[in-house]
Amino acid sequence: MTTNPIEQALGLRPISEALSESDTANTEVNVPTIVEDTSTEVVVTDADADPTVCDIELARSNIKNIIEQGDESLREMIELAKQSESPRAFEVASNLMKTLLDANKDFVDMSMKKKYAKEEILHPKEEAATTNVTNNNLILSTADLLAMIKGQKEE
């Protein structure tokens, strides 16, 4: 047996001892093969590599983190306000609620901006051809107009 207390507690034996007791003709050790799971591949598009999209994603994750921490703070603040029954504590809790609502709106705005930024990168808009329209005003009487239509020009 071994002198290692961990091996003794777990009932382990050294490999050399285990192999000497087993059949000497069969000394192969079965090693489990590692199979890599490729079902969750990350597809990187041009939109993901764009710095604008990366910046929007960073701002979005920061806002999400603030919202999560704010939710915890709000629960604690409401509990504190209930226990103290202080009007100031309730005022602070209501201000925190307003701030969290604004952060949620910013979070949604960032999500929309990210969506539009990705769409613009993947499918850029073709610029419309610029056409200049000049409106000419011609002031004529109906008699002058009829004369021009008939090909008669009064001078």
PyRosetta script that sets phi, psi and omega in degrees:
from pyrosetta import init, pose_from_sequence

init()
pose = pose_from_sequence("MTTNPIEQALGLRPISEALSESDTANTEVNVPTIVEDTSTEVVVTDADADPTVCDIELARSNIKNIIEQGDESLREMIELAKQSESPRAFEVASNLMKTLLDANKDFVDMSMKKKYAKEEILHPKEEAATTNVTNNNLILSTADLLAMIKGQKEE")
pose.set_psi(1, 172.4)
pose.set_omega(1, -177.8)
pose.set_phi(2, -93.6)
pose.set_psi(2, 163.6)
pose.set_omega(2, 177.2)
pose.set_phi(3, -100.9)
pose.set_psi(3, -5.0)
pose.set_omega(3, 179.7)
pose.set_phi(4, -74.3)
pose.set_psi(4, 122.9)
pose.set_omega(4, -176.7)
pose.set_phi(5, -66.3)
pose.set_psi(5, -30.6)
pose.set_omega(5, 178.6)
pose.set_phi(6, -67.8)
pose.set_psi(6, -44.6)
pose.set_omega(6, 178.3)
pose.set_phi(7, -62.8)
pose.set_psi(7, -38.0)
pose.set_omega(7, 179.4)
pose.set_phi(8, -67.8)
pose.set_psi(8, -41.7)
pose.set_omega(8, -178.8)
pose.set_phi(9, -66.0)
pose.set_psi(9, -35.4)
pose.set_omega(9, -178.5)
pose.set_phi(10, -91.4)
pose.set_psi(10, -7.1)
pose.set_omega(10, 179.1)
pose.set_phi(11, 73.5)
pose.set_psi(11, 36.8)
pose.set_omega(11, -178.8)
pose.set_phi(12, -97.9)
pose.set_psi(12, 151.8)
pose.set_omega(12, 175.5)
pose.set_phi(13, -125.0)
pose.set_psi(13, 151.6)
pose.set_omega(13, 175.7)
pose.set_phi(14, -63.6)
pose.set_psi(14, 151.4)
pose.set_omega(14, -178.0)
pose.set_phi(15, -61.1)
pose.set_psi(15, -39.4)
pose.set_omega(15, -178.8)
pose.set_phi(16, -61.8)
pose.set_psi(16, -39.3)
pose.set_omega(16, 178.4)
pose.set_phi(17, -68.1)
pose.set_psi(17, -40.7)
pose.set_omega(17, -179.8)
pose.set_phi(18, -67.7)
pose.set_psi(18, -37.4)
pose.set_omega(18, 179.7)
pose.set_phi(19, -71.8)
pose.set_psi(19, -34.0)
pose.set_omega(19, -179.0)
pose.set_phi(20, -68.4)
pose.set_psi(20, -30.7)
pose.set_omega(20, 179.0)
pose.set_phi(21, -79.2)
pose.set_psi(21, -26.7)
pose.set_omega(21, -177.4)
pose.set_phi(22, -80.9)
pose.set_psi(22, 176.5)
pose.set_omega(22, 179.9)
pose.set_phi(23, -62.5)
pose.set_psi(23, 125.5)
pose.set_omega(23, -177.7)
pose.set_phi(24, -71.2)
pose.set_psi(24, -20.9)
pose.set_omega(24, 179.1)
pose.set_phi(25, -73.7)
pose.set_psi(25, -30.3)
pose.set_omega(25, -178.0)
pose.set_phi(26, -110.5)
pose.set_psi(26, 89.5)
pose.set_omega(26, -178.4)
pose.set_phi(27, -106.6)
pose.set_psi(27, 12.7)
pose.set_omega(27, 179.4)
pose.set_phi(28, -75.4)
pose.set_psi(28, 140.8)
pose.set_omega(28, 177.7)
pose.set_phi(29, -110.4)
pose.set_psi(29, 127.0)
pose.set_omega(29, 178.7)
pose.set_phi(30, -79.1)
pose.set_psi(30, 117.7)
pose.set_omega(30, 178.1)
pose.set_phi(31, -107.2)
pose.set_psi(31, 125.8)
pose.set_omega(31, 179.9)
pose.set_phi(32, -65.9)
pose.set_psi(32, 139.9)
pose.set_omega(32, 178.7)
pose.set_phi(33, -88.0)
pose.set_psi(33, 145.0)
pose.set_omega(33, -179.9)
pose.set_phi(34, -94.0)
pose.set_psi(34, 121.9)
pose.set_omega(34, 179.0)
pose.set_phi(35, -105.0)
pose.set_psi(35, 121.4)
pose.set_omega(35, -180.0)
pose.set_phi(36, -83.6)
pose.set_psi(36, 135.5)
pose.set_omega(36, 179.1)
pose.set_phi(37, -88.9)
pose.set_psi(37, 114.8)
pose.set_omega(37, -179.3)
pose.set_phi(38, -106.2)
pose.set_psi(38, 15.1)
pose.set_omega(38, -176.9)
pose.set_phi(39, -74.1)
pose.set_psi(39, -22.6)
pose.set_omega(39, -179.9)
pose.set_phi(40, -109.5)
pose.set_psi(40, 78.6)
pose.set_omega(40, 178.5)
pose.set_phi(41, -90.4)
pose.set_psi(41, 141.3)
pose.set_omega(41, 177.1)
pose.set_phi(42, -94.2)
pose.set_psi(42, 122.7)
pose.set_omega(42, -179.9)
pose.set_phi(43, -99.3)
pose.set_psi(43, 117.9)
pose.set_omega(43, 179.7)
pose.set_phi(44, -98.0)
pose.set_psi(44, 120.8)
pose.set_omega(44, 178.8)
pose.set_phi(45, -103.2)
pose.set_psi(45, 172.7)
pose.set_omega(45, 176.9)
pose.set_phi(46, -62.2)
pose.set_psi(46, -30.8)
pose.set_omega(46, -179.5)
pose.set_phi(47, -67.5)
pose.set_psi(47, -34.5)
pose.set_omega(47, 180.0)
pose.set_phi(48, -72.3)
pose.set_psi(48, -27.3)
pose.set_omega(48, -178.8)
pose.set_phi(49, -84.6)
pose.set_psi(49, -11.5)
pose.set_omega(49, -178.4)
pose.set_phi(50, -69.4)
pose.set_psi(50, 132.7)
pose.set_omega(50, -179.3)
pose.set_phi(51, -62.2)
pose.set_psi(51, -31.3)
pose.set_omega(51, 179.3)
pose.set_phi(52, -65.0)
pose.set_psi(52, -44.6)
pose.set_omega(52, 179.4)
pose.set_phi(53, -65.8)
pose.set_psi(53, -38.8)
pose.set_omega(53, 178.5)
pose.set_phi(54, -64.4)
pose.set_psi(54, -41.9)
pose.set_omega(54, 178.1)
pose.set_phi(55, -64.6)
pose.set_psi(55, -41.6)
pose.set_omega(55, 178.6)
pose.set_phi(56, -64.2)
pose.set_psi(56, -41.1)
pose.set_omega(56, 179.2)
pose.set_phi(57, -65.6)
pose.set_psi(57, -38.4)
pose.set_omega(57, 177.5)
pose.set_phi(58, -64.4)
pose.set_psi(58, -46.4)
pose.set_omega(58, 178.7)
pose.set_phi(59, -62.8)
pose.set_psi(59, -39.5)
pose.set_omega(59, 179.9)
pose.set_phi(60, -64.0)
pose.set_psi(60, -42.8)
pose.set_omega(60, 180.0)
pose.set_phi(61, -68.9)
pose.set_psi(61, -34.8)
pose.set_omega(61, 176.4)
pose.set_phi(62, -64.6)
pose.set_psi(62, -44.0)
pose.set_omega(62, 179.0)
pose.set_phi(63, -63.6)
pose.set_psi(63, -40.4)
pose.set_omega(63, 178.5)
pose.set_phi(64, -61.9)
pose.set_psi(64, -41.5)
pose.set_omega(64, 178.8)
pose.set_phi(65, -63.8)
pose.set_psi(65, -42.4)
pose.set_omega(65, 179.0)
pose.set_phi(66, -64.0)
pose.set_psi(66, -40.6)
pose.set_omega(66, 179.0)
pose.set_phi(67, -62.9)
pose.set_psi(67, -43.8)
pose.set_omega(67, -179.5)
pose.set_phi(68, -63.6)
pose.set_psi(68, -43.7)
pose.set_omega(68, 178.0)
pose.set_phi(69, -68.1)
pose.set_psi(69, -36.1)
pose.set_omega(69, 179.1)
pose.set_phi(70, -66.2)
pose.set_psi(70, -34.4)
pose.set_omega(70, 177.0)
pose.set_phi(71, -62.1)
pose.set_psi(71, -44.0)
pose.set_omega(71, 177.1)
pose.set_phi(72, -62.3)
pose.set_psi(72, -46.2)
pose.set_omega(72, -179.3)
pose.set_phi(73, -62.2)
pose.set_psi(73, -38.8)
pose.set_omega(73, -179.9)
pose.set_phi(74, -64.5)
pose.set_psi(74, -44.1)
pose.set_omega(74, 178.1)
pose.set_phi(75, -59.5)
pose.set_psi(75, -45.0)
pose.set_omega(75, 179.8)
pose.set_phi(76, -66.1)
pose.set_psi(76, -39.1)
pose.set_omega(76, -179.0)
pose.set_phi(77, -66.8)
pose.set_psi(77, -40.0)
pose.set_omega(77, 177.7)
pose.set_phi(78, -64.7)
pose.set_psi(78, -41.6)
pose.set_omega(78, 177.9)
pose.set_phi(79, -63.0)
pose.set_psi(79, -42.4)
pose.set_omega(79, 178.4)
pose.set_phi(80, -64.1)
pose.set_psi(80, -40.7)
pose.set_omega(80, 179.5)
pose.set_phi(81, -65.7)
pose.set_psi(81, -38.7)
pose.set_omega(81, 178.0)
pose.set_phi(82, -64.5)
pose.set_psi(82, -41.7)
pose.set_omega(82, -177.6)
pose.set_phi(83, -70.7)
pose.set_psi(83, -39.9)
pose.set_omega(83, -176.4)
pose.set_phi(84, -84.8)
pose.set_psi(84, -23.2)
pose.set_omega(84, -177.0)
pose.set_phi(85, 54.4)
pose.set_psi(85, 32.1)
pose.set_omega(85, -179.4)
pose.set_phi(86, -92.2)
pose.set_psi(86, 131.3)
pose.set_omega(86, 177.8)
pose.set_phi(87, -60.7)
pose.set_psi(87, -34.8)
pose.set_omega(87, 179.3)
pose.set_phi(88, -64.3)
pose.set_psi(88, -38.8)
pose.set_omega(88, 179.3)
pose.set_phi(89, -64.8)
pose.set_psi(89, -39.9)
pose.set_omega(89, 176.8)
pose.set_phi(90, -67.3)
pose.set_psi(90, -34.3)
pose.set_omega(90, 177.7)
pose.set_phi(91, -65.6)
pose.set_psi(91, -43.2)
pose.set_omega(91, 178.6)
pose.set_phi(92, -63.8)
pose.set_psi(92, -40.1)
pose.set_omega(92, 178.8)
pose.set_phi(93, -63.5)
pose.set_psi(93, -41.4)
pose.set_omega(93, 179.9)
pose.set_phi(94, -68.2)
pose.set_psi(94, -36.4)
pose.set_omega(94, 175.8)
pose.set_phi(95, -65.0)
pose.set_psi(95, -37.1)
pose.set_omega(95, 177.3)
pose.set_phi(96, -66.3)
pose.set_psi(96, -38.1)
pose.set_omega(96, 176.1)
pose.set_phi(97, -60.9)
pose.set_psi(97, -45.3)
pose.set_omega(97, 179.8)
pose.set_phi(98, -61.8)
pose.set_psi(98, -42.7)
pose.set_omega(98, 179.4)
pose.set_phi(99, -63.2)
pose.set_psi(99, -40.8)
pose.set_omega(99, 178.8)
pose.set_phi(100, -67.9)
pose.set_psi(100, -36.1)
pose.set_omega(100, 176.0)
pose.set_phi(101, -63.3)
pose.set_psi(101, -41.9)
pose.set_omega(101, 177.4)
pose.set_phi(102, -64.0)
pose.set_psi(102, -39.3)
pose.set_omega(102, 178.6)
pose.set_phi(103, -65.2)
pose.set_psi(103, -38.0)
pose.set_omega(103, 177.1)
pose.set_phi(104, -64.0)
pose.set_psi(104, -40.3)
pose.set_omega(104, 176.9)
pose.set_phi(105, -63.4)
pose.set_psi(105, -41.9)
pose.set_omega(105, 177.6)
pose.set_phi(106, -63.0)
pose.set_psi(106, -37.4)
pose.set_omega(106, 179.3)
pose.set_phi(107, -62.9)
pose.set_psi(107, -44.1)
pose.set_omega(107, 178.4)
pose.set_phi(108, -65.7)
pose.set_psi(108, -41.0)
pose.set_omega(108, 178.3)
pose.set_phi(109, -61.4)
pose.set_psi(109, -41.6)
pose.set_omega(109, 178.9)
pose.set_phi(110, -64.7)
pose.set_psi(110, -37.6)
pose.set_omega(110, 178.5)
pose.set_phi(111, -64.6)
pose.set_psi(111, -41.8)
pose.set_omega(111, 178.8)
pose.set_phi(112, -66.7)
pose.set_psi(112, -42.0)
pose.set_omega(112, 179.3)
pose.set_phi(113, -62.2)
pose.set_psi(113, -39.9)
pose.set_omega(113, 178.6)
pose.set_phi(114, -63.8)
pose.set_psi(114, -42.2)
pose.set_omega(114, -179.9)
pose.set_phi(115, -61.8)
pose.set_psi(115, -47.3)
pose.set_omega(115, -178.9)
pose.set_phi(116, -67.7)
pose.set_psi(116, -35.3)
pose.set_omega(116, 178.7)
pose.set_phi(117, -65.8)
pose.set_psi(117, -41.5)
pose.set_omega(117, 178.4)
pose.set_phi(118, -65.3)
pose.set_psi(118, -42.4)
pose.set_omega(118, 179.5)
pose.set_phi(119, -63.4)
pose.set_psi(119, -39.0)
pose.set_omega(119, -179.2)
pose.set_phi(120, -67.7)
pose.set_psi(120, -34.3)
pose.set_omega(120, 179.1)
pose.set_phi(121, -73.4)
pose.set_psi(121, -43.1)
pose.set_omega(121, -177.8)
pose.set_phi(122, -74.6)
pose.set_psi(122, -35.4)
pose.set_omega(122, -178.1)
pose.set_phi(123, -131.6)
pose.set_psi(123, 79.9)
pose.set_omega(123, -178.1)
pose.set_phi(124, -66.0)
pose.set_psi(124, 144.5)
pose.set_omega(124, -179.9)
pose.set_phi(125, -78.0)
pose.set_psi(125, 140.2)
pose.set_omega(125, 174.6)
pose.set_phi(126, -82.2)
pose.set_psi(126, 134.2)
pose.set_omega(126, -179.4)
pose.set_phi(127, -71.8)
pose.set_psi(127, 133.8)
pose.set_omega(127, 179.6)
pose.set_phi(128, -69.8)
pose.set_psi(128, 143.1)
pose.set_omega(128, 178.4)
pose.set_phi(129, -65.9)
pose.set_psi(129, 132.1)
pose.set_omega(129, -179.5)
pose.set_phi(130, -83.5)
pose.set_psi(130, 126.8)
pose.set_omega(130, 177.8)
pose.set_phi(131, -121.9)
pose.set_psi(131, 130.5)
pose.set_omega(131, 178.6)
pose.set_phi(132, -96.6)
pose.set_psi(132, 126.9)
pose.set_omega(132, 178.8)
pose.set_phi(133, -113.8)
pose.set_psi(133, 122.2)
pose.set_omega(133, 177.0)
pose.set_phi(134, -109.9)
pose.set_psi(134, 122.3)
pose.set_omega(134, 179.4)
pose.set_phi(135, -91.3)
pose.set_psi(135, 121.2)
pose.set_omega(135, 176.1)
pose.set_phi(136, -99.8)
pose.set_psi(136, 129.0)
pose.set_omega(136, 178.3)
pose.set_phi(137, -100.1)
pose.set_psi(137, 126.3)
pose.set_omega(137, 178.5)
pose.set_phi(138, -122.6)
pose.set_psi(138, 118.3)
pose.set_omega(138, -177.9)
pose.set_phi(139, -103.3)
pose.set_psi(139, 113.6)
pose.set_omega(139, -178.1)
pose.set_phi(140, -136.2)
pose.set_psi(140, 158.7)
pose.set_omega(140, 171.1)
pose.set_phi(141, -86.7)
pose.set_psi(141, 167.0)
pose.set_omega(141, -179.7)
pose.set_phi(142, -64.7)
pose.set_psi(142, -32.4)
pose.set_omega(142, 178.0)
pose.set_phi(143, -66.5)
pose.set_psi(143, -42.8)
pose.set_omega(143, 177.8)
pose.set_phi(144, -63.6)
pose.set_psi(144, -39.8)
pose.set_omega(144, 179.3)
pose.set_phi(145, -65.2)
pose.set_psi(145, -43.3)
pose.set_omega(145, 177.4)
pose.set_phi(146, -62.6)
pose.set_psi(146, -38.4)
pose.set_omega(146, 179.6)
pose.set_phi(147, -66.0)
pose.set_psi(147, -39.4)
pose.set_omega(147, 179.1)
pose.set_phi(148, -68.6)
pose.set_psi(148, -36.7)
pose.set_omega(148, 179.7)
pose.set_phi(149, -66.0)
pose.set_psi(149, -41.7)
pose.set_omega(149, -178.9)
pose.set_phi(150, -75.6)
pose.set_psi(150, -10.4)
pose.set_omega(150, 179.1)
pose.set_phi(151, 91.5)
pose.set_psi(151, 7.1)
pose.set_omega(151, 177.5)
pose.set_phi(152, -100.2)
pose.set_psi(152, 124.0)
pose.set_omega(152, -177.6)
pose.set_phi(153, -109.5)
pose.set_psi(153, 124.2)
pose.set_omega(153, 178.1)
pose.set_phi(154, -89.4)
pose.set_psi(154, 133.9)
pose.set_omega(154, 178.5)
pose.set_phi(155, -127.1)
pose.dump_pdb("model.pdb")
